[in-house]
C-alpha cells in the first residue's frame, strides 16, 4: 500500500507562483509513473501533468510553459512548480500514482490540496 500526501497549496495572486509537493510512502516510488490532476468546483477532475519513472513529462495544453513537474526519488517526493498562475487554475490539486509494474497494478490518490488564485 502506498500513501500520497500533498502539501503546498494556498492562496496566491494572479501571476504568482506556488510549488506543490506530494510525499509518497513505501519503496516503489521510483518505479511508479506519477500524475497531477485538478478539480475545480462543479467540474470534472482533469489531468494536468504526468511524469514517468524515467522522468519524461507531459502537460495539458492549458498549463504548458507555466507548470513543471519533477520528482526526487531519494526523497520519495513529487513536485509541481506552478508559475504565472491564473484565476482558472483555482482547483483542488491531486497527486496520483497509476500504472503497472510487472504483474502489479497500482492506483493511488492523495487527499488533495486547495489552490486558490485570486486578488
Secondary structure, DSSP 4 states (H G I P E B T S, - for coil): ---EEEE--EEE-TT--EEEEEEE-SS-GGGS-EEEEEE-TTS-EEEEEEE-TT--EEE-TTTTTTEEEEEEGGGTEEEEEE-S--GGG-EEEEEEEEEEETTEEEEEE---EEEEE--
